[in-house]
Amino acid sequence: MKIASIIKLLGLIFIFGINDNLATMKIRFKIVRQTKTRRNYVIRCCGISRCIPKYKSRETTNSTLFVKSTAFGKKVKITKTRDEQSKIVTENPGTLETTQNFIESELTTTAATTEPDPCAHSRCSKLQISTAAANKSEGKIKTKADTSFFLVSKIASQMEAAKNCLSWNMTLVALQDVLKLKSVQNIISDLAIQTIWTVGSNEGNGSCAADSLLSFAWCVKNEDIDSTVQEKIVKPVAVSEHAQKSLAFSANLSLTALASAAKLPYLCEPNADLYKDVCSLISCSKNASLIDSNGNVKESKKYGKWTVACSKNYLFSNRVGTWQQSLDFCCSLGLRPISFRSALEFQCFSNLTKSNWTLNWNYWTAGRAMGAWGRWAWCSGSQAVPLTDGINWATGQPDNSNPEDLCVHLQVDRNGTGVYLTDRNCSHKYVIACQSDVVQSNPSCTEPICPTSCLKNETFFVNSTIKDLYIHGSWNTACGKEYLFSSKITNWLDAWNYCCSLGMKLATISDFGEMNCLSKMVNKYPAAVYSKQMDREFWTSGSNLGCAGPHYWCSDGEKLKTDGLPYWKGGQLPAEAAGNCIFIYLANVTANATVLGADACTAQKQFLCEVLESGNKSEQIKRSCQETWEVTDQEIDGQILNSSALTAPTKINLKCYIKCCGKRGIAIKSGQLASEKIIRDLEDQIFDNLNLLQSSFEGYGKCSAIYYADECQLYSEAFFCSKQADPTLTLSVYNMYKGGGAVAASPTGEIKTKYRTCPSYAACIADPAIVNQVKTTGKTASGFVKQTSTGKKYFWGSDQKDIGVAAMHTRCCKLGSHLATFETFADYQAWIQIQPVTQSWVAIGPTFDNGDGTDTWCVNFEKLPAGLLNDVDKFYRTKKTQNAIFVNLNRSFEVGESPDGRSVLNFLCGPLRY
């Protein structure tokens, strides 16, 4: 603008100012752009203030750059429009069209002249540039409190630095206050950098002879420099220093004006124009149906592990989900995703994970970016709470490697060093964790108060083995377990303690499979054989003591599910019977004659103790489930463990076998997947492969959502869903649950009743000719008849080779008899006196184990006479093969089950009934 034009304009203003009538006049000053090559900003009367352009492209609508009071006492707006015209408008209307036209004409003429406008050469206007790709590997991300900065040590001019920051969707740093000054000082000091570029500038004003010390601005946001920050600007000394218009920041907390072409490291920060308070857009709604009248979560344990620590109530859930699903889940329970309002809170939580951490490794937090990456806050409902210093990010995190990594994930270090944060894609799935500030009080009970101690009585043991089995009751084995049917009668709590004293636990009958297995165990033989194990009530571990709610199996913490146990005494379910403790009534009639019932825990009953048979975990699980559901090895290997078998089996026993393995391996707990354990095992298998971890979580989320009312069907389908997604990983986790390793020995020394059962010999058919021969001659080609002093006749048989006990049984049958039994101990002693051969074993009738220190002859279900077995305790702990009984005079009249691997050439039939 020419000097003459300015003088004319000021003269007009003076005339208008002394004219009272002009108080109501409208005065407009219009600057008309002649070309589109001129800069897009109007500068308020050069030298009066600074230029404040932005680094971004022009706005497409009118916007106010600033408001300024004029000599008239009026407020004047300067705006920019999409047609690049600028207007100056006072607030009061007027009608001096002549004056208006004069001013418009004068200013238009001025703008069209060729004389350069010194204020047009603002450096800020030059930064209206397109971004160019830059190498991000040249810098490091540093996070302070709620902001992530990108520090580039490679030097560049201020213009180059600004371009590069823009290419990363960031801006060159502005230092709005002393707090930020100190924060940035810490960042550059940590990396031993002395000076960096900022976005501060006053270039353009100097050419208008302005006081550069008063006109610096943070050009990126049209912001004045705070007065406390202005004090940090080093005042120029030489005249040449006034031409240095770009602000650099040094580690000594000073700001120095340098030439913009100088080369320095620089610091980028998140683009403030992209800031968005996303928390205010988030809804956090509590589901009232999940909360009881005391404000506590109903059935809280089904959601995961609850922990009270650091003055908070934490829920480490058994679910995975996206960041939004995490928020929705926590809010539905009246909680919030985990967050840390201070370094102290963060450290306290971190300390929880440093030893014996048994939960998961990956959790969502309430943290996320506010709009674009780099500004971090905790979203607690609609409130955004900025992150504070002292909260540890993982090394190199957040890394801005993906523009979608806008949510904050918490990683528990596997080496026990604590926790740290990373930025992750909000659509990824991680474990959900929640918290509440107030610890729940007076919660409604959901589980019984089960005994917490289970003490072993060492006086019952010798070398870790129960020394006198049969003083405690009778024993039996089935379903992969050893059972004690107590001879004692007591209340429920004393029954619990007695089982514990033997290194066992009160029995659990969790489903119909186990109930049916027990029923079959005592139905193998006539009722008289197991008179101590049936037709009476035995306490189990079922109870709801201390909580008028559902019953649980206290021995394993499982909820008693009545839909899987159809038979109850009198048809009354536990809630209907008003009994706190559960018993079982075993019957030797039909399977459904065995029933469960509920009674007062103070009632006096016998009790049923159990322990898994000896073996490693894998053997115990397989044996127990295989026997319970009568599944063969071929079915397991071919239809379940075969990685090519991807369709769930149709046979119900195979489906239930899968469920049983899940329960025994603790993959199923309280009638639902033990998700926190499964997720942890998935993490352990593939912790170093984030992509595979995500696909596994996706697969888990899909398969865990499967629902069938029938639990066997449910867990079978879920297992095969996982196999379809990743057969190798699924079977790998399956094998983890099967376990292996060390053998867990039974305290009984191993009860063999299920092994020592009656052999399946061929039908016994007499041969009349042979019977007649024996009656006539008293002998055959293979043996002869001898009579004892008690009047009993026996047939002594012999062969040149070991023909096997089954063949010996057949020869006795042809005689119209069977392998020998002794009705009394006197009959046995009488036979020993006349036994033809004393130096070898002889086969006699087979027996089975009664479980009470006695055997029964298979042929007639009569018990062996007392005294026939010398070392009862040793015999019943070591004999396990289905076979005949052998006797040898030189073995101290012992009855053995096997002749130490030696051939048996002799057999005894009788007593003969002719």
LINGI-V697647 format. One line per field, one symbol per residue. ss: DSSP state (H for helix, E for strand, C for the rest). psi: psi as a letter, one per 30 degrees, with the letter a starting at -180 (. if undefined). burial: # if it has 16 or more other ideal C-beta (glycine too) atoms within 10 Angstrom, else .. A space follows every 10 residues. Layout:
ss->???
psi->???
burial->???
//
This chain:
ss->CCHHHHHHHH HHHHHHHCCH HHHHCEEEEE ECCCCCCCCC CCCCCCCCCC CCCCCCCCCC CCEEEEEEEC CCCCEEEEEE CCCCCEEEEE EEECCCHHHH HHHHHHHHHH HCCCCCCHHH CCHHHHCCCC CCCCCHHHEE EEEECCEEEE EEEEEECHHH HHHHHHHCCE EECCCCCHHH HHHHHHHHHH CCCCEEEEEE ECCCCHHHCC CHHHHCEECC CCEECCHHHH CCECCCCCHH HHHCCEEEEE CCCCEEEECC CCCEEEEEEE CHHHECCHHH HCCCCCCHHH ECCCCCECCH HHHEEEEEEC CEEEEEEEEE ECHHHHHHHH HHCCCEECCC CCHHHHHHHH HHCCCCCCCC CEEEEEEEEC ECCCEEEEEE CCEEEECCCC CCECCCCCCC CCCCCCEEEE EECCCCCCEE EEEECCCCCE EEEEEECCCC CCCCCCCCCC CCCCCCCHHH EECCEECCHH HCEEEEEECC EEEEEECCCE CHHHHHHHHH HCCCEECCCC CHHHHHHHHH HCCCCCCCCC CCCCCEEEEE EEECCCCCCC CEECCCCEEC CHHHCCCEHH HCCHHHHCCC EEEEEECCCC HHHCEEEEEC CCCCEEEEEE EECCECHHHH HHHHHHHHHC CCHHHHHHHH CCCCCCCCCC CHHHHHHHHH HHHHCCCEEC CEECHHHHHH HHHHHHCCCH HHHHHHHHHH HHHHCCCCCC HHHHHHHHHH HHHHHCHHHH HHHHHHHHCC CCCECCCCCC CCCCCCCCCC CCCCCCCHHH HHHHHHHCEE CCEEEEECCC CCEEEEEECC CCCCHHHHHH HHHHCCCCEC CCCCHHHHHH HHHHCCCCCC CEEECCEEEC CCCCEEECCC CCECCCCCCC CHHHHHHHCC CCCCEEECHH HCCCEECCCC CCCCCEEEEE CCCC
psi->kleeeeeeee eeeeeefgje fffgkkkkjk jkkflgfllg kkkjikfeal killgllklg lkkkelkkka ffglkkkklk lfggkkkkkl fklagieeee eeeeeeeeee fflfkkjfff hkeeefgilk llkljffflk kkkkcgkklj kjfkllleee eeeeeefgha lkkkifleee eeeeeeefee ghkeklkagk lgkeeefghl jfffgkljff ghklkkefee ffkkkkelef fffjgkkkkl fgglkkklkf flklllkklk jfffkkifef fkkjkkjfff kafgglkkhe fffakkkjlh gljkjjlhll lleeeeeeee efggallklj fleeeeeeee fegfkhjgal fkklagklki clkfjklkji bgkkjklllg kkllkgkkfg fkffiglkkk kkkfggfbll llklkfflkl kkkllkfkkk lhkkkflljl kfkjkkjfff lkhgkkejef ffalllklgg lkkkjkflkl leeeeeeeee fggalkkkif lfeeeeeeee eggellefeh ffglhlkkka gklhkgjial kljffggkkj jffgjfjkkg gkleeffhkf kklkjklhdl egfklllklk ffkjllljll kklklleeee eeeeeeeegh kleeeeeefe fjffjgkklf keeeefeeee eeeeggfkkh glkieeeeee eeeeehfgje eeeeeeeeee eeeffkkkek eeeefeeeef eeeeeieeee feeefeeeab bkkjkkffgj kgefeilkli llkjkkjeee eeeeeefgla ffalkkklfg gkkkkjlllf ljfleeeeee eeeffgalkk ljflfeeeee eefgkekfgl lkkaklllkf fggllkkffg hkkkkkfeke ieeeefffkf kjllkkkkeg hhgkjlfkhh glkjfllkka kkg.
burial->#.......#. .#...#.... .#..#####. #.#.....## ####.##.## #####..... ....#..... .#...#.### .....##### ...#.#..## ..#..##..# #.....#.#. .######... ...#.#..#. ####.##### ##...##### ########## ######...# #.###.##.. ..#.###### ########.# .#..###### ##..##..#. .##....... .#.####### #...####.# ...####### ##.#....#. .#.#...... .....##..# ..##.#...# .######### ###.###### ########## ....###.## .##.....## ########## ########## ...##.##.. ####..#### ....###### ##.....### ######.### ######...# .....###.# #..#.....# ....##..## .######### ######...# ##..##.### ########## #########. #####...## .###.##### #####.#..# #####..### ...##.###. ...#..#.## ########.. ...######. #.#.###### #####.#### #########. #...##..## .......##. ..######## #####.#### #.######## ###.##.... ..#####.## ..##.#.... ########## ###.###.## #.##.####. .....##### ####.###.. #........# #..#.....# .##.####.. .######.#. ..#.#..### ########## ##....#### #...#....# ########## #########. ...##..##. .##.###.## ..#######. ..#######. ...####### ##..
//
